[in-house]
Amino acid sequence: MEWVATNDQVIAGIAGIATVITALVAVFTLLRAGLDSAERTRPYVVVEYRIPEYSYRRLELVVRNAGPTAARKLLVAFDPPFENSDFVGDMAGYVARRYREPISTLAPGQALTSNLIADLDNEHENDVPEILKATVTYKSPWWRLGNYKDAFILQRFVYTEQTFTTSSKSVSGRLETVAKNIGGVQKELNGIMKKLSE
């Protein structure tokens, strides 16, 4: 006890340092939690290709907001640009016009879809380059500070080299069966008509 009484100033100094360290850790923790919360609630605009169902030699170019808040003043730039592209398909012009000006707001979950021709047999009818770089820049809602810029590299072969199977019980499988049966009926009718005309 005597040691404590004679070293009370040292103990008070150590306690003061411990209090300062605790306060700094608390401030750092609060700042980190705030940054983490801001990151989790930010808008996040994604650019991707999708393969449309029941279509042939087509890809969908999708710009969507995967975040929980709105993206504002959205600019989308493509490299190579669709305006100056060697690809002269009909659909590329629509994409070029659609993203020429900033889009005021892209709501959470909202997606902008554009159809593109992906004809690998005829490059002159193709809208989709082998590699497309899409760069998006956008802002958060007014109450949050933050400008965002993300880039996406879209590789055509990842989508055009997809393989899939169709069940004979699916809609397309059943339609194929019906088409084969109608072809057989047509052959029979042609044979009957030929015999009647003789």
C-alpha positions as CSV (number, residue, x, y, z in Angstrom):
1,M,0.0,0.0,0.0
2,E,2.8,2.3,0.7
3,W,4.1,1.8,-2.8
4,V,0.8,2.9,-4.2
5,A,0.7,6.0,-2.0
6,T,4.2,7.0,-3.1
7,N,3.6,6.3,-6.8
8,D,0.1,7.7,-7.1
9,Q,1.2,10.2,-9.8
10,V,2.7,7.4,-11.9
11,I,-0.5,5.3,-11.6
12,A,-2.6,8.4,-12.5
13,G,-0.4,8.9,-15.5
14,I,-0.7,5.3,-16.6
15,A,-4.5,5.5,-16.1
16,G,-4.6,8.6,-18.2
17,I,-2.7,7.0,-21.0
18,A,-5.0,4.0,-20.9
19,T,-8.0,6.3,-21.1
20,V,-6.6,8.1,-24.1
21,I,-5.8,4.8,-25.8
22,T,-9.3,3.5,-25.1
23,A,-10.8,6.7,-26.5
24,L,-8.7,6.4,-29.7
25,V,-9.7,2.7,-30.1
26,A,-13.4,3.7,-29.7
27,V,-13.1,6.6,-32.2
28,F,-11.3,4.3,-34.7
29,T,-14.0,1.6,-34.2
30,L,-16.8,4.1,-34.8
31,L,-15.2,5.5,-37.9
32,R,-14.6,2.0,-39.3
33,A,-18.2,1.0,-38.5
34,G,-19.4,4.2,-40.3
35,L,-17.2,3.5,-43.4
36,D,-18.4,-0.1,-43.4
37,S,-22.0,1.0,-43.2
38,A,-21.5,3.5,-46.0
39,E,-19.8,0.9,-48.2
40,R,-22.6,-1.6,-47.7
41,T,-25.4,0.9,-48.5
42,R,-23.8,2.5,-51.5
43,P,-25.2,2.2,-55.0
44,Y,-23.3,-0.4,-57.1
45,V,-23.8,-0.3,-60.9
46,V,-22.8,-3.4,-62.8
47,V,-22.4,-3.9,-66.5
48,E,-22.8,-7.5,-67.8
49,Y,-23.9,-9.6,-70.7
50,R,-26.8,-12.0,-70.3
51,I,-27.9,-14.8,-72.7
52,P,-31.6,-14.3,-73.5
53,E,-33.8,-17.3,-73.3
54,Y,-35.2,-18.7,-76.5
55,S,-33.1,-16.5,-78.8
56,Y,-30.4,-17.3,-81.3
57,R,-27.2,-15.3,-81.8
58,R,-28.2,-12.6,-79.4
59,L,-26.7,-11.2,-76.2
60,E,-28.3,-8.7,-73.8
61,L,-26.1,-5.9,-72.5
62,V,-27.4,-5.1,-69.0
63,V,-26.6,-2.1,-66.9
64,R,-28.1,-2.6,-63.4
65,N,-27.9,-1.1,-59.9
66,A,-27.1,-4.0,-57.6
67,G,-26.8,-1.7,-54.6
68,P,-29.4,-0.6,-52.0
69,T,-29.5,3.1,-52.9
70,A,-30.1,5.0,-56.1
71,A,-27.2,5.9,-58.5
72,R,-27.4,9.4,-59.8
73,K,-26.0,11.1,-62.9
74,L,-24.9,7.8,-64.3
75,L,-22.5,7.9,-67.3
76,V,-21.6,4.7,-69.2
77,A,-18.7,4.7,-71.6
78,F,-17.7,1.8,-73.9
79,D,-14.3,0.9,-75.3
80,P,-14.5,0.3,-78.2
81,P,-17.4,2.8,-78.5
82,F,-20.5,1.6,-80.2
83,E,-20.6,4.9,-82.3
84,N,-17.2,4.3,-83.9
85,S,-17.3,0.5,-83.9
86,D,-16.4,-1.7,-86.9
87,F,-19.5,-3.7,-86.0
88,V,-22.4,-2.4,-88.1
89,G,-25.2,-4.5,-86.7
90,D,-28.6,-2.7,-86.3
91,M,-28.7,-2.8,-82.5
92,A,-25.4,-1.1,-81.7
93,G,-26.7,2.3,-82.7
94,Y,-29.5,2.0,-80.1
95,V,-26.9,1.3,-77.4
96,A,-24.8,4.3,-78.5
97,R,-27.8,6.7,-78.4
98,R,-29.1,5.3,-75.1
99,Y,-25.9,6.0,-73.2
100,R,-24.8,9.2,-75.0
101,E,-26.2,11.4,-72.2
102,P,-26.1,11.0,-68.4
103,I,-29.0,9.0,-66.9
104,S,-30.5,11.0,-64.0
105,T,-31.3,8.1,-61.7
106,L,-30.9,4.3,-61.7
107,A,-33.0,2.9,-58.8
108,P,-32.0,0.0,-56.7
109,G,-32.7,-3.2,-58.6
110,Q,-33.4,-1.4,-61.8
111,A,-31.8,-2.8,-65.0
112,L,-31.5,-1.3,-68.4
113,T,-31.3,-4.0,-71.0
114,S,-30.2,-3.7,-74.7
115,N,-30.3,-6.5,-77.2
116,L,-27.2,-7.0,-79.3
117,I,-26.5,-9.3,-82.3
118,A,-23.8,-11.8,-81.5
119,D,-23.3,-13.6,-84.9
120,L,-19.9,-15.3,-84.9
121,D,-20.4,-16.6,-88.4
122,N,-20.8,-13.1,-89.9
123,E,-18.7,-10.5,-88.1
124,H,-20.2,-7.8,-90.3
125,E,-23.6,-8.4,-88.7
126,N,-22.1,-8.6,-85.2
127,D,-22.7,-5.9,-82.6
128,V,-20.5,-7.5,-79.9
129,P,-16.7,-7.0,-80.0
130,E,-14.5,-9.8,-78.6
131,I,-13.6,-7.6,-75.6
132,L,-15.7,-4.7,-74.4
133,K,-14.6,-2.4,-71.6
134,A,-17.5,-0.6,-69.9
135,T,-16.7,2.2,-67.5
136,V,-19.5,3.6,-65.2
137,T,-19.3,6.8,-63.2
138,Y,-22.1,7.9,-60.9
139,K,-23.0,9.7,-57.7
140,S,-24.7,8.8,-54.4
141,P,-27.9,10.5,-53.2
142,W,-27.3,14.1,-52.1
143,W,-27.1,13.3,-48.4
144,R,-24.1,11.1,-48.9
145,L,-20.8,12.3,-50.3
146,G,-19.2,10.1,-52.9
147,N,-18.5,9.7,-56.6
148,Y,-18.0,6.2,-57.9
149,K,-16.2,4.8,-60.9
150,D,-16.1,1.1,-61.8
151,A,-14.8,-0.7,-64.9
152,F,-15.9,-4.0,-66.3
153,I,-14.3,-6.2,-68.9
154,L,-16.8,-8.2,-70.9
155,Q,-15.5,-11.1,-72.9
156,R,-17.8,-12.3,-75.7
157,F,-16.5,-15.9,-75.8
158,V,-17.5,-16.5,-72.1
159,Y,-21.1,-16.2,-73.3
160,T,-21.0,-17.4,-76.9
161,E,-19.2,-20.6,-76.0
162,Q,-21.9,-21.6,-73.5
163,T,-23.3,-25.1,-73.9
164,F,-26.7,-26.2,-72.6
165,T,-29.2,-29.1,-72.9
166,T,-32.9,-29.1,-73.5
167,S,-35.2,-31.6,-71.9
168,S,-37.8,-33.3,-74.1
169,K,-40.3,-32.4,-71.4
170,S,-39.5,-28.7,-71.6
171,V,-41.6,-26.2,-73.7
172,S,-38.9,-26.1,-76.4
173,G,-38.4,-29.8,-76.3
174,R,-42.1,-30.4,-76.7
175,L,-42.3,-27.9,-79.6
176,E,-39.5,-29.7,-81.3
177,T,-41.4,-33.0,-81.0
178,V,-44.5,-31.4,-82.4
179,A,-42.5,-30.0,-85.3
180,K,-41.1,-33.4,-86.1
181,N,-44.6,-35.0,-85.9
182,I,-46.0,-32.3,-88.2
183,G,-43.2,-33.0,-90.6
184,G,-44.2,-36.6,-90.7
185,V,-47.9,-35.8,-91.2
186,Q,-46.9,-33.4,-94.1
187,K,-44.9,-36.3,-95.7
188,E,-47.9,-38.6,-95.4
189,L,-50.3,-35.9,-96.9
190,N,-47.9,-35.3,-99.8
191,G,-47.9,-39.0,-100.5
192,I,-51.7,-39.2,-100.4
193,M,-52.0,-36.2,-102.7
194,K,-49.5,-37.7,-105.1
195,K,-51.5,-41.0,-105.3
196,L,-54.8,-39.1,-105.8
197,S,-53.3,-37.1,-108.6
198,E,-52.2,-40.2,-110.5
